[in-house]
Amino acid sequence: MALLTTQSVVSTGTTPSAQTPSASDTIAGSTAGPAGWYVRVITTGTGSNVSVLDPNLTAQGNPGTVTALAAPATGVRMLLVPRTAINSSGVATITSSSQAGMTYEVYSA
């Protein structure tokens, strides 16, 4: 598990900094923008399902439902990680089914 670095987009421009994901990564809650974060998922050759873990419980105490973003074998997808994904430890967690040929860019939203 790795702590991902968050970037801010500024009026003078931002040079994207891609990060290599692990099977489970975290984002520090203190870096969230008003809406959370935007994660740009870039794949080159291998598809992957990327999910944001839901730290909340249903009324019956079951874990929240997780819906995966299907990233193609080669392409780019954007994913919103809402502030509600921040857990009691102060981080939001993102998981991926395959990390081969994949990178992330994380921006405050």
C-alpha positions in Angstrom: 0.0 0.0 0.0 1.4 3.4 -1.0 0.4 6.9 -0.1 -0.3 8.7 -3.4 0.9 12.3 -3.9 -1.7 14.9 -4.7 -1.2 17.7 -7.2 -3.1 21.0 -7.6 -4.0 22.5 -10.9 -3.1 26.2 -11.0 -3.8 29.0 -13.5 -0.2 29.1 -14.7 -0.4 25.3 -15.6 0.6 22.1 -13.9 3.0 19.5 -15.2 1.4 16.1 -14.5 3.3 13.7 -12.3 2.4 10.1 -12.9 2.6 7.5 -10.1 2.9 3.8 -10.3 0.0 2.2 -8.3 0.1 -0.8 -6.1 -2.9 -3.2 -5.6 -4.2 -0.8 -2.8 -3.2 2.8 -2.5 -4.2 5.6 -0.1 -4.7 9.4 -0.4 -4.3 11.6 2.6 -7.6 13.2 3.6 -5.9 16.5 4.4 -5.1 16.9 0.6 -8.7 16.8 -0.5 -10.3 19.7 -2.4 -13.9 20.7 -1.7 -15.2 17.7 -3.8 -12.3 15.3 -3.0 -9.9 14.3 -5.7 -9.7 13.5 -9.4 -7.7 10.4 -10.3 -6.5 10.1 -13.9 -6.0 6.4 -14.7 -3.7 5.8 -17.6 -3.3 2.3 -19.0 -0.9 1.0 -21.6 -1.5 -2.6 -22.6 -3.4 -4.1 -19.7 -7.0 -3.4 -18.6 -7.8 -2.9 -14.9 -10.7 -2.4 -12.6 -10.1 0.6 -10.3 -12.3 1.0 -7.2 -12.7 3.5 -4.4 -13.4 1.8 -1.1 -16.5 3.0 0.8 -15.6 3.3 4.5 -19.2 3.6 5.5 -21.6 0.9 6.7 -25.2 0.2 5.7 -27.9 0.4 8.4 -27.3 -3.3 9.0 -23.6 -2.8 9.5 -22.5 -4.2 6.1 -19.7 -2.6 4.1 -20.8 -0.1 1.4 -21.1 -1.2 -2.2 -18.0 -0.7 -4.3 -18.5 0.0 -8.1 -15.4 -0.5 -10.2 -14.2 1.8 -13.0 -13.3 -0.5 -15.9 -10.1 1.0 -17.5 -9.4 -0.3 -21.0 -6.2 -2.1 -22.0 -4.9 1.2 -23.5 -6.5 4.5 -22.6 -7.3 7.1 -20.1 -10.2 7.4 -17.6 -11.0 10.0 -14.9 -12.3 9.0 -11.5 -13.8 11.2 -8.8 -12.9 10.1 -5.3 -15.4 12.0 -3.1 -14.5 13.3 0.4 -16.9 10.7 1.8 -14.3 8.0 0.9 -12.1 9.3 3.7 -12.1 6.6 6.5 -11.6 6.9 10.3 -7.8 6.8 9.7 -8.0 9.9 7.6 -7.2 8.4 4.2 -9.2 7.3 1.1 -8.3 4.0 -0.4 -8.2 3.0 -4.1 -7.7 -0.5 -5.3 -6.9 -1.9 -8.7 -7.1 -5.4 -10.2 -3.9 -5.1 -12.3 -1.1 -2.6 -12.1 0.9 -3.7 -15.3 1.3 -0.7 -17.6 -0.9 1.5 -15.4 -0.2 4.9 -13.8 -2.2 7.4 -11.8 -2.3 11.2 -11.6 -4.1 12.6 -8.5 -5.5 16.1 -8.3 -7.4 17.9 -5.6 -11.0 18.4 -6.8 
